[in-house]
Amino acid sequence: MSDDAGVPLVPPAQPPGPLEPWPDAVRWQSISSDLIWVELLRLSAVVAVVSAGIGIGWALSGTWPFGAALGAMLLFAVWRSVTIVRAVRAWGYAEREDDLLVRHGLLVRRLSIVPYSRMQFVDVSAGPLERAFDLATVQLHTAAAASDARVPGLRPAEASRLRDRLTALGEDRAEGL
């Protein structure tokens, strides 16, 4: 199609719908891939304990259901390992002028939009495994408990920078209310 002057008509760009939660206009920051190792170590600890329990039950009873359960546990561990890698790569965050976007999820994608003016406080935490891999998690708290968002797998310097920036922006935006 073209107009009267012969210039091709371009259809207007459609705004992203509610089912397209990853806006292209946003500059997404990824989290550290070291979080994959943290999550795999957590998984391996749980699988080792459960497998040891199943193995002891199988050794004491000698019945086949314990062997089937052990096989199922190992299949679950392989499946979960693959999903951990993909899930960590799906995490991202973006700082905009008035809010912070946090995305994650594979099958069910989730996009949390936290306005700076609604933040009550910001936590930075790091458990033993995270500290071993030099990682931290930034947790945002708002008045609505369901709207709390977190950004895991950040380097401590980035977590501190993000905490300080979010706190400053939250205070600035709250003053205008």
Long-range contacts (C-beta under 8 A, 24 or more apart in sequence): 21-103, 21-109, 21-110, 21-111, 22-103, 22-109, 22-111, 23-101, 26-94, 26-96, 26-101, 27-94, 28-92, 28-93, 28-94, 28-101, 28-103, 29-92, 29-93, 29-94, 29-95, 30-89, 30-91, 30-92, 31-88, 31-91, 31-92, 31-93, 31-151, 31-152, 31-153, 31-154, 32-133, 32-135, 32-153, 32-154, 32-155, 33-88, 33-89, 33-153, 34-133, 34-134, 34-135, 34-153, 35-88, 35-91, 35-133, 35-135, 35-152, 35-153, 36-84, 36-85, 36-88, 37-133, 38-129, 38-130, 38-133, 38-135, 38-153, 39-84, 39-87, 39-88, 40-81, 40-84, 41-129, 42-129, 43-77, 43-80, 43-81, 43-84, 44-77, 47-73, 47-74, 47-76, 47-77, 88-153, 91-151, 91-152, 91-153, 93-151, 95-162, 95-165, 98-173, 100-140, 100-149, 100-166, 102-149, 102-150, 102-151, 112-147, 112-149, 114-140, 114-142, 114-147, 114-149, 115-173, 116-166, 116-169, 116-170, 116-172, 116-173, 117-170, 117-173, 117-174, 117-176, 117-177, 118-142, 118-143, 118-147, 119-166, 119-167, 119-170, 120-170, 121-167, 122-162, 122-163, 122-166, 122-167, 122-170, 124-156, 124-159, 124-160, 124-163, 126-156, 138-162, 138-163, 138-166, 140-166
